Structures are given as C-alpha cells and as structure tokens.
Amino acid sequence: MNLPRLLYIGDVPVEASYHGSALLYRLLQNYPAERLWVVEAGLPTSRPDRRLAGVTYINTLQPGQRWLHTRFHRWVSSAFSLNAPRRSRSVGRAVREIQLEAVLTVAHGFSWMTAAAFARQNRLPLHYIVHDDWPRMVRAVEPVRRWVERQFKQCYREAVSRLCVSPYMEGEYRRLYGAPGQVLYPSRSADCPSYDTPPDRLTEQGRPLVFGFGGTINTGGHALALRELSAALTTIGGQLHLYGPIQSANLEKAGLARANVRLCGLVPASEFIPRMRAEVDVLFVPMSFAAEDRPNMRLCFPSKLTDYTAAGLPLLIYGPEYSSAVQWALTNDGVAEVVFMAGEQHLAKACSALLAPDQRWKLGSKALRVGGEEFSHRRIAETFQRALTGGSP
C-alpha cells in the first residue's frame, strides 16, 4: 500500500502512554517512519522515550498555556481558539523543507483548526479523527464557542476522510453535517498479548472478588459510579482496585477514600493486561448518568474496552441505556454484565451474579472473542490506511 507522506498536527501528544496519546501511538505504530512527521502543538508534549521510533517530532507550542489552568480559562481558551488558524504559518515554516502529501489531525484542543488551515493553504488532503464531541466540550465564551462549532463543521466537511470513534458518532455527525464518515474504533497495540482463554483465577471460589478500573476519574458522574460500585461491593465483600494516574488527593475529592478501595498506580501499557489477569476478577466500565455528560456518553466510546477485552476478564458495564458502551454490549449479547438503571442496588445485584465462576468464565470468553474481532491492531490499521489512500471501507 502506497501510504502518503503524512504530517500529524495536533494538541494530543503521540506517545505510548494512555488516553488519546496511546490511541494515536497505536494507530501510527507501524507507519513507515520515513513518511511520517509529528507536529505537537499542545502541552504536555510527548516524552522522548515513549515516542514512535525513527519519526521526526517537531514542537510549535502555543505560548501562555499555563493560563488555561486558571480562573481565566474561558477567555484564554477563546483567544487560543481564534488564534489557532493563524498558527498554520509557524507550522509551515517548521516543515517547509518536507514534501508532504497529506495532513492528519484529531479534534481536540485547538490545533485541529491549525491543521485544517494548513491543509487548506497547501492544498493537501485532510484526514480528521474525532474521538470527542468537541463542539459540545469546548469551554469558551459563547460567541467563540459558536464560532468553534462552525469551524468544526467546515473542517469535518472539507476532510477527505472523517474517522469517528463509534457508529453512534458517525450517524449523528452525518445527520448534523451532511457528510458520511467511517467508524474507526480504538485499537489495541501491535504487540498486545494474545490469550486463548480467560485466566484460571476466574474459576476460583471462596475469596473476595477484585473489581478493577483503569484510567482517570474525569467527571463527577464517573466518580459517582465508582462510589456506587464501592458501596455495592460491600454486600459481597469485594474490593475495588484503581489503576492509573490517580493520586490520593483525587481519591479524597472523589469520595473514594474507603476501606475496600485501593490505589494501584499507573501501570506501564506493556504490563497492564498481564497485571489485570493476575490481580483482577472483573473489569468495570462506568458511563456517567449525569445530564450534562449525555452527549459525550452517547457519541464517544471508552477506549479502555480495547485492553479490557484483551485480558479475557468479565466486564461490568454501568451506564444509561443510550450510552455507547451499553449499546455496544447490547449489540454483542453476552459480552458483559450490563446495568443501565442508576443506583447501587442495581449494581449490587450484578455483583452478586458475578460470584458464579461459570458466569465469569462465560463473559470473559465472549469479551476475548468480540474484542479480538473489533479492536485488533491489524483490523484498525487496515481501516485507517484505506482511508489515507482512498480505498474502499
């Protein structure tokens, strides 16, 4: 496949870490290094030891980003948004010696507008990845927020490929913006461990179950879901282990400083799946019930399902029926224990059902199979590369 000489411009660092950075790293992991350049325009930038091997990284940072973490956030965010298209000139100076054939960006932060302007000015095809419903997430003064939404609509329509993280997002954006997209689920890493069966620990009886959560506590709705799970687990003597960059202060703030909750720290990506198989009985996927989170829960997709399913452990998905994770589970019947009624009493019932080893094994086996089909690195990379080369989906 003749892949284009590709320039990534974005605020999301491309590195083997977590969240969107890990997803980008995995997507570009096997891209020919001599045909790829990375312009990181946001903070933080990637760590050199986590970068794509052999790829040239260029920084064109927006000065003054520390002001985003103050009470002036909306005004600073508004100024950065309005300035983003003009920053394409500094990108142009940084890459003027490179013969480029395409531009890639992610709709997050501000630099996707820089990428769109750069592609437009240089008559290059733009490939647009959307993991977040950014027009509904941006925190700017209202006139600028509306302007950002118009920019998003223009960028989405102009892109030669529109890569949406879920079928629910693709359908909604097709309706809103009148342009079809392609579904690009999050990908496992190229070197993701492969297992034929769930771990033997699922067959064990007579000990407290350990429920695991990997990631960060992003919203009040997610914090509430974790508190409710902790309370529900007291009915079966279970424990909740939290893996990720969560500090003790975050635990206190989220109301999770409880006897059956344990902080396990950030686990390196290469160790996460083996650790889950060795230490955890059930993996928890919370989706917020809060009204203000509804658009994000409905359209976006929890990337943790890529590695969760690779572990071959039973999944407990908790969220409203309209949320993407619940819809995915209902589409793939038997892939998870699903709770779409809010309240710890409903979670407690599901936790009790997971006491049965046969049920845990059945759910873990189905998650292993479905995840292997839908999130495999090879499948997602092929979808992405077809989009870059104009091939059929």
Phi, psi and omega in degrees: 000127183274090183283145183287159172285106198252135175246119172269130174233122180186168177274343181275119179297147178259099183203159179278081179226262182205175181057215184297331179298315179295322180295318177295316179303313181295321181296325184257007188303321182251015177289139179304119186300328182284355180242017184224136174229143184239119174253110178262118187249003182242184175238139359280160173273169182289154173277134183306324182284353179252003187280167174295130183295131174079359182267139178280124177254136181232133178254127172229072192284145173284118179293154174083017184292341179298336180290345177292342183258031179234180179291353179267015188309311185300320181287320178293316177300321178296316180295317179296321179298312182294329182276343188304313180299325181291338181289353177299336180292320179291327174297316180302319179293324183288335185240018189297338181271358185260132176273099186265156180234347181195159180235139178238139175212169178235133182285082178205139180074229186237331192284353171297329176288327174296315180297318181296318179294318179298315180297318181296313183294328184257007178053048178250145176293139181252132176246125195241114177261132180235110175255335181240147176280073192302319180303332178268352183257335186298137179252095180218167176297152193303315179299322179288322178301319178293322177297318178299320179296322177294321176297319179298314180300315179296315181298316182298317181289324182286333185298142177279338170222137181239107191253104186260144188285347180209157176295335181288321176293315181301316180295319180292318180289328174299318179291317185286320191247357174067028179222134180284151175236185174237145178276124176233090178299158172302152185248148166287164177285160180296331181254028180299132177301146181240133181230146179273333184220164172297167179289151181298335182301338180294339181272352183286146177234167171082015175224157179298140177283145176251121175259135183244146174227127178246127178140205179239163178263096191274328186225165174298328179295321177291321178298317179298317180299319179291323176296318180295322177294317179303316179294318180297325183291340178295336181287339179241008181070026183273168180238154177241119178255130181252121180247126179148183182280056181255125180264164180302323179296321177297323180297315178299314182297325181277359180073030185247014176280079187235161186297329184259016178246130182233133174276125182248359176079176180278123181262131176308143185306322183291342183256350190299309185295312176302323178296318180298316180297329183275334191240344192237147178256330182216139177254134187258131178240097179271139173235128188295139174270352185297139183300323183289342179266359188304311181302317181293318179295326184283321188262324186275175187222133182288111184295341180299340179296336179297310181278327177304310183291331179293336180284341181071028178258154176295145180253139170246109181257125184234115180178172180295155185299330182282349185290151187297321181294319178294316179298320177298317181293321179292326177293324179254073187307130178089005181276345184199158165278122188244132175235112180243018169251130183287141176131141184294336179294326178288322176295320180299321178297317179293321179298321178296321179297329182280358174292337182282118180303321180298321179292319179297316180296318180297313180293317179298321180295318181292320178298319179300316183288312183293316179298321178297328179281319190267333187243012183298144180301317182298315182295314181293319179297321179294319177298315180296314183292327174296322177296320180294328185259002178078018179284169180289142179293000000 
